[in-house]
Amino acid sequence: MLAFGPYISSFIDQVIASIPYFKPELTLVITFIAAIIASLFLDRRWKKSSFVITFAGMALSGCYLLGQGLSKVDMVAFFDMIHIDPFATSARMVILFSTLLICLFVQRRHQEDRPLGDFYAVLLTATLGLNLLTMSSNWLMIFIAVETVSISSYVMVGYFSSSKTQSEAALKYVLFGSICAAVMLYGLSLLYGFTGNLNFDASSHIAGLMEAPRVLISLALLFLLTGIGFKLSFFPFHVWSPDVYQGAPTVVTTYLATVPKIAVVVLLSKLLAAWLSVSFYFSDFLLYVVIIIAIATMLVGNLAALRQQDAKRMMAYSSIGHTGILLMAVLVYQNNEANVLLFYLSIYALMNIAVFIFIDSLENALGTTSIDSYRGLGKQFPLLFTAFSVVLVALVGLPPTAGFVGKLLVFSKVFEQYQQFPTFGLLTLLIVGALTSVISLFYYFKIPLNAFLKETAEQHTFRPSRLLLGIGLLCTVAVLLLGIFPDILLSLF
């Protein structure tokens, strides 16, 4: 203890100097405490108190983020464990905006016998972990952030469980996630043993990777990708997604399919940018591993989605297929094309939130998420299914939607990389990406096909939640508007 005496003062000074740049996350921590207090004492008198506190806290955190974005802060804090730059700030804003939409979703779609205050507290914890993921360059901080998000996700999946199917989904998620976390931790210990440094962008860390034995460093990389693959649900760590997405409440499925992926994609982008900046065996091996995973993920996700007759399960495999496109977008960032990556992530979040809102509205009315149950409903509810169809067109990547612009930008940047470094892997990635986008047309269009071109004798008179339908319609309008004027969003990044 005495040996650290001379350094305590400098440690405290550095922590104090870092706090002003950590205001968005400190706001989330304070809101987390306030949400718990509201759940214990205020929700009995005013049921929406925890929701109002959570929403207001996130909005305030967003204001601090906006200030960082306008000032273009670029600095390291907390002993070089986090790096706050414009890329991380923009990513956190996308995460926060998506989470705010999820909060509205939760408030309108919940079971009366389950208090929401605790759920909002868990949601805030997950948001804090995701923010740390976008800023972290230190493996210890990354693992803590990943586990914070994972444990919060486990709780959310099981929180609203009211049936055997939902409980089974939560159990599968916990077991598979725990195993992947343990494997990832072992891989991180190997990396630290080889390099003696926990910052993946440090020169000493990269030098250690260059000197390490090839077989062992390759094994450590595969272990590391196990943890990242679990959060992104790319092949072969995707097996939990269909069961969990189908079994979990739709609002939780919406969260799992969108928000965590944004943070993990940003982390993976920074990791690849640091390790691929130096040409050596490990960087070449990592590049080809990512390309192979992206190709396999697109093929498995889209081909499996063709056979699905349940909307949530189909969207689970669709999410897996889109993860392959996200990995293509990760490669784009290697040329510092952060605006393209952030644009696609933003559009991805909008499209998926809108789709799951429509699925949830129909599930609450019909009691099922079977695609066959949508027969003839397009004529009874034209506004809902028209918006639903537009978003599905965007997911395919057809004009004039933002989904088309996003895919066009990603494919164009990957093609530019292929022209600079013509390799068989990049060419195959482009071809498979184009083919699987065509394949996705066949399963996405099952929904408008059943809704508009098939008849049903049943008449339904349900009224979707005006708030949720309004959010879904706004997301649809945004997808169309950004497809025609993409510079509105691109200029912000």
N, C-alpha and C positions, 0 to 999 in steps of 0.2 A: 504493500500500500504506500509506503514511504517513497518508493521509486517513482510513483506516479505523481507525487506531490508537486514537483515543479511544473508539470504539464496541465494540471487541473484548471488553472486560470485560463490558459490558451484554449483548452477544450470548451470551457464555458463561453468564452468570447466568440468562438466559431459557431456554437449553437445559437447564441443570441443574434449573431449576424445573419444566420440562415433563416430565422423565424419570419422576417418580413416577406420572404419569397415563398413561404409555406402557408400563407393565409388561407388559400382555398381549401387546403386539407385540414387546417386547424378549425375552420368553420364547420366542416363535416364532422369532426370529432365533437365539437360543442353541440351541434345539432343532434348527434347520436345520443349524447347524455340527456338532452332536453326531450328527445322522443321517448326515451325510457321513462323519464319522470312523468311525462304526459300520459303514457300508457298506464302507469301505476295510479295516478291521482286525478288527472283531468278528463280522461276518456269516459269516466263514469257519468260526468255531468254534460260533457260535450264530446260526442263520439268522433268528431272530425278534428279534434285538437292535435293529435299526433300527425295527421295528414298535413294540416296547415303548417305546423312547425317544420316538418320534413321538407315540404315544398318551399317554404320561405328560406330555410337554411340552404337548400340547394341553389335557389335563385341568388342568394347572397354570395355563395361560393362562385357562382357563374359571373357575378359582377367583378370579383377579384381576378378571375381568370381573364375576363375581358380587358381589365387594366393591364395585366401581364402581356396580353396579346398586342395591345396598342403600343406598349412601350418596348415590345420585342426583347424581352428579358432573355439573356443567354448567360447562364452562370452555373457553377457547381456549388452544392451546399451539403451540409452535414457530413463533413470529412470525405468529400468526393463520392458519397454513396448515391446521390441523385444529381441529375443533370437537367436543369430547367432551361429549355430552349423553345423557339417558336413552334417546332414540330410537336413537342410534348404538350405545349399549351393548347394548340389547335385540337389535338387528339382528345385532351381532357374536356374541351368544350363540346365535342361531338358526343363523348361518353355522358356528360352531364345532361345535355339536351335529350338524349335517348332515354336516360333514366327518369327524367321528369315526365316524359310520355308514359313510361311504365308506371310511375306513381299514380297518374290519372287513371290508367287501366286498372290498377289494383283497387283504387277507391270505388270504382264503379262495378267491379266484378269481384265480390268476395262473399264468403259464407258468413251469415249473421252470427253463428256460434263461435267464430274465431276472431279474437281481437286483432286489430291491424297494427297497433302501436309497436309490438315486438317485431312484426314483419318489416315495418319501415326502418327500425333500428338495424336489422340485419341488412337491409338494402343499402343503408348508409355505410355500413362496414364494408360491404362489397365494393361500393363506389370508391371508398378510400383506398382499398387494395388495388383497384384498377388504375387509379391515378398514380399510385406508386410504381406500378408496372411500366407506365409510359415514360416515367422519369428515371428509372433505376438503371445504373450501369454496374452495380455491385451485385455479385451472385447471392450474397447473404440476404440483401434487401429484396432481391427478386424472388427468392424462395419464400421469404416471409409474406410477400405480397401475393404470390400464387396461392399459398395455403390460406391466407385470409379470404381470398375470393372463393376458393374451393369449399372451405367450411361454410361460408355464408350461402353458397349455392346449394350445398347439401341440406341446410336448414330450410331454405326456401322451397325446395322440391318436396320435402316432407311436411311442411307447415300446414298446408291445406289438405293433406291426405284424408280422404273420407271413404276410400274403398281399398280393396285388396290390391287392385292394379296400381293405384297411386303409391301405396306403401311399398310394393315390390319395385317400382321404378326408383323410389328414393334409396332403397337398400342396394340395388344394383349400382346406382350412381356413387354411393359412398364406398362400396367395396372396390370398384374399378378405379375410382379416383385415388384411394389410399395406396393401392399397389403402384400406380403410376407415379405418385409423389415420392414413394420410397425409392423407386428406380431412378428417378430424376436426382434425388439427393445423393445417391451413390455416384452418379455421373458427375455431379458438382464436386464431390470430394476428390474424385480422380483429377478433375481439372485443376483444383487447388493444389493437389499434390504435385502435379507436373509443372505448375507455373509459380506457385508461392504468392499469387496475387489474385484478389477476388474481383477486380474491375476488368470486365471483358474488353474494354477499349484501351486499356493501359498497354504501353509498349512492352513492358516486362511480361505481361500476360501473353501477348502474341508471340514474343520471343520464346517463352516457355513452351508454347504449342509447337513451334517450329522445331524445337530440340527434342520433344517427347517421342517415344517409340510410336511408330505409325499404327500398329495394331491396337495398342492400348488407347491412343488418342481417338481413334475411330470408334472404339467401343464406348468411350466416355461421351462422344458426340451422340451416338445412338441412344444412350441412356438419357441424355439431356433432352433429346427430341421426344422422348416418351412423355415427359411432363408437359411440354409445349403441345404435343400432339393430342393429349387428352383434352386440353382447354379448347383447341381449335377443331377437335374431332376430325382430323385427317387420317387417311388410311395408314396403318392398320389399327389405329386407336379410336376408330369411329363406332365400334360395336355397341357402345352404351347409348348412343344418340337416339336411334329409333324407338327403343323401349321407353327411355326417359322422356323424350319429347311427347310421345303418345300418352304415357301414363300420368305425367305431371299436369297440374292445372294449366290451362292455356296461357294465363298471364305469366306464369313462371317459365313456360316454354318459350314465350316471346323474349323474355330476358336472356335466357341461356343461348338462344339462337342469334342474338345480336350484340349486346353490350360487351360481354367478356371477350368476344372475338376481336373487337376493335383494339383493346389494350394489348392483347397477345400479338396481334399482327404488327402493331407499332414496335413492341419489344423485339420481335423477330427481325424486323426491318433494321433496327439499330444494330442488332447482333451481327447480321450478315454484312452490313456496311462496314463494321469494324474489322471483321475477320476476312472479308473478301478484298479489302483494300491492299493486302499484301499477298503477292503470288507465291504460294508454296503448296505442298501436298495437301495440307489440311483444308485450305480454302477451296481448292479444286474438288476435293472429295465432298465437302459440304455443299457446294453448288450443285453437283450432280445428284446428291441425295435429295435436295429440295426439289429439283426438276422431276425426278422419278416419283417422289411422293405426290407432287402436284398432278402429274399425269394419272397415276393410279387412283387418286382421290376423285378426280373428275369422272373417270370411267366408272368406278364403283358406285359413286353417289348417283349419277344420272341413270345408269342402267338399272340399278335397284329401284329407283323411283318409278320406272315404267310399270312395275308390277303392283304398285300400291293402290289400294282402294280406300284408304283412310286419309283424310286431308292432312292431319297432323303428322302422320307417319311419312306421307309423301313429302311434306315440307322438311322433315328431318333429313331425308336423303337428299333433298334439294339443297339444304344447308351444307351437307357434306360436299356436294358437287361444287357449290359456290366457294367452299374453302380452297379448292384447287385454283379458282380464279384469284382469290385473295393471295395465294402464294405467288401467282404470277405478278400481282401488284407489288408484292414484297420485293421481287427482283427489280421492279421499276425504280424503287427507292435507291438502288445502288448508284444511280446517276443523279442523286439528290432531287428526284422528282417527287417531293413530298406532297405537292398540290394534287397530283394525279391519284396518289394513294389515299389521301384524305378525302378527296371527292368521291372515290369509289366506296370507301367505308361509310361516308355519310349517306349516300344513296342506298347502299346495302341495308343500313339501319332503317331508313324510311320505308323501303319496300317490304321488309320482313315485319315491321311493326304493323303496317297497314294490313298485310295478309292475315296475320294472326288475330287482329281485331275483328276482321270480317268472319274468320273461322269461329271465333269465340261467340260472336253475336248469333250465328247460326246454330252453334252447339247448344247455347242456352235456350233457344227456341225449339229445336228439333230433338234435343237429348242425345245427339250422335254427331260424329264428325265424318261419317261415311260419305264419300263423294256421290254415291247413288241417291242419297237422301236429298240432293240438290235438284233432282229432276223437276223441271217445269217451274222452279222458283224464280227464274229470271223474269218471267212475265208478271209474277205477283209482286216482286221487289226489284224493279228495274234499276233504281238508283244504286242500291247496294251491290248488285251483281255487275253492273256496268263498271263501277269503281274497282270491284274485285278483279274483273277481267283486264282492266287497264294496268293494274299493278302486276298481274301475272305476265302480261306482255312485256312489262319493264324487266321482270326477272329473266325472261327469255333473252332479252337484249335487242328488242326490235324498236325502230324509230316510230314515233317521235319522242320517245321517253328518255329519261335520264339514265336508265339501265343501258340503253344503246350507246349513249355518249360515254358512260363509264367504261364499258367493255371496249369500245373503240379506242379510247385513250390508253388503256392497259395494253391491248394487243399492239397498238402502234409503237408504244415505247419498247415492248419486248422485241418487236420486229426491228427497231433501230439497233437494239443490242445485238441482234442476230447479224445485221449488216456489218457491225463493227467487229464482232467475234463470231463468225459463222461456225456454229457447232451443230451436230446432229440433235443434241438434247433440246436446244432452244427451238429448232425447227419442228421437232416432234411435239413439243409443248404447244406451239401455235396451232398445229394441225389438230391435235386432240382437243384443244380448247374450242376451236371452231366447230368441230364435229359434235362435241357434247352439248354445245349451245343449241344446235339443231335438234338433237335428241330431246332436250328439255322441252321443246315445243310440244311434243306428243303427250307428255304427262301433265304439263301445266294446263293445256287446253281441254283436259277432261272436265274441268269445272265449268267453263262457259258452255261446253258441248252439252252437258247434262242440264244446265240451267236454262239455256235458250232453245235448244234444238230437240229436247225430249219432253214428253208430256207426262203429267201426273194427274190422278183423279182427286188427290187430296188438296184441300184449301187451308192455307195457314194465315192467321191474322195477327201474328206476333208483331210487336213494335220494338225494334232494336233501341238500345240506350242512345239517346240523342247526343250525349257527350262523346261516347265512343264512336258512333257513326260519324260525328263531326270531325273527330281526330283522324279517322280513317280517310274521310273525304279530303281533308286538308293535306294529308300525306300524299294522296293520289294527285291532287292539284300540283303539289310541289314537285312530284316526280315528272309530271307533264311539263311544267314551267321550266324546270332545270334541264329538261331534254331539249327545249327550244332555245333557252338562254343559259347555257352552262357557265358562262363567265360570271354570273351572279354569285355562284358559290366558289368557283375557282379563284376569283379575285380575293376572296377572304383568306385563302391559304397562301 
